[in-house]
């Protein structure tokens, strides 16, 4: 059985902001997006890139919008 989890737009935006705040300290240290996402625990697979998941794409888009 497959369970579908839905989020409202506001919930997704809130999750993106929270994930950005987890990611920001690593970006401030000069880490690449992939390394920062791994260090923040947002990517677990070492071969996965940020572009392969909508959640991480949203966080990187948000980071770029804020000058990172």
URDAUR-V171627 format. One record per residue. N is the residue number from 1. RES is the residue in three letters. SS is DSSP state (alpha for helix, beta for strand, coil for the rest). D_CENTER is the distance of its C-alpha to the mean C-alpha in Angstrom with 2 decimals. Layout:
BEGIN
n=N res=RES ss=SS d_center=D_CENTER
n=N res=RES ss=SS d_center=D_CENTER
END
This chain:
BEGIN
n=1 res=UNK ss=coil d_center=27.82
n=2 res=UNK ss=coil d_center=24.41
n=3 res=UNK ss=coil d_center=22.75
n=4 res=UNK ss=coil d_center=20.72
n=5 res=UNK ss=coil d_center=18.28
n=6 res=UNK ss=coil d_center=17.93
n=7 res=UNK ss=coil d_center=16.00
n=8 res=UNK ss=coil d_center=17.45
n=9 res=UNK ss=alpha d_center=15.93
n=10 res=UNK ss=alpha d_center=16.05
n=11 res=UNK ss=alpha d_center=14.34
n=12 res=UNK ss=alpha d_center=11.34
n=13 res=UNK ss=alpha d_center=11.36
n=14 res=UNK ss=alpha d_center=11.81
n=15 res=UNK ss=alpha d_center=8.92
n=16 res=UNK ss=alpha d_center=6.65
n=17 res=UNK ss=alpha d_center=8.95
n=18 res=UNK ss=alpha d_center=8.97
n=19 res=UNK ss=alpha d_center=5.45
n=20 res=UNK ss=alpha d_center=6.30
n=21 res=UNK ss=alpha d_center=9.55
n=22 res=UNK ss=alpha d_center=8.63
n=23 res=UNK ss=alpha d_center=7.25
n=24 res=UNK ss=alpha d_center=10.19
n=25 res=UNK ss=alpha d_center=13.02
n=26 res=UNK ss=alpha d_center=12.14
n=27 res=UNK ss=alpha d_center=11.82
n=28 res=UNK ss=alpha d_center=15.06
n=29 res=UNK ss=coil d_center=16.62
n=30 res=UNK ss=coil d_center=16.17
n=31 res=UNK ss=coil d_center=13.82
n=32 res=UNK ss=coil d_center=12.57
n=33 res=UNK ss=alpha d_center=8.98
n=34 res=UNK ss=alpha d_center=9.57
n=35 res=UNK ss=alpha d_center=11.43
n=36 res=UNK ss=alpha d_center=9.25
n=37 res=UNK ss=alpha d_center=6.39
n=38 res=UNK ss=alpha d_center=9.63
n=39 res=UNK ss=alpha d_center=11.23
n=40 res=UNK ss=coil d_center=8.79
n=41 res=UNK ss=coil d_center=9.20
n=42 res=UNK ss=coil d_center=5.93
n=43 res=UNK ss=coil d_center=8.09
n=44 res=UNK ss=coil d_center=11.74
n=45 res=UNK ss=coil d_center=13.73
n=46 res=UNK ss=coil d_center=14.84
n=47 res=UNK ss=coil d_center=15.64
n=48 res=UNK ss=coil d_center=12.46
n=49 res=UNK ss=coil d_center=10.72
n=50 res=UNK ss=alpha d_center=7.39
n=51 res=UNK ss=alpha d_center=9.82
n=52 res=UNK ss=alpha d_center=11.00
n=53 res=UNK ss=coil d_center=8.73
n=54 res=UNK ss=alpha d_center=8.57
n=55 res=UNK ss=alpha d_center=5.67
n=56 res=UNK ss=alpha d_center=3.42
n=57 res=UNK ss=alpha d_center=6.41
n=58 res=UNK ss=alpha d_center=6.36
n=59 res=UNK ss=alpha d_center=3.87
n=60 res=UNK ss=alpha d_center=6.04
n=61 res=UNK ss=alpha d_center=8.87
n=62 res=UNK ss=alpha d_center=8.80
n=63 res=UNK ss=alpha d_center=8.91
n=64 res=UNK ss=alpha d_center=11.64
n=65 res=UNK ss=alpha d_center=13.36
n=66 res=UNK ss=coil d_center=13.73
n=67 res=UNK ss=coil d_center=15.23
n=68 res=UNK ss=coil d_center=12.83
END
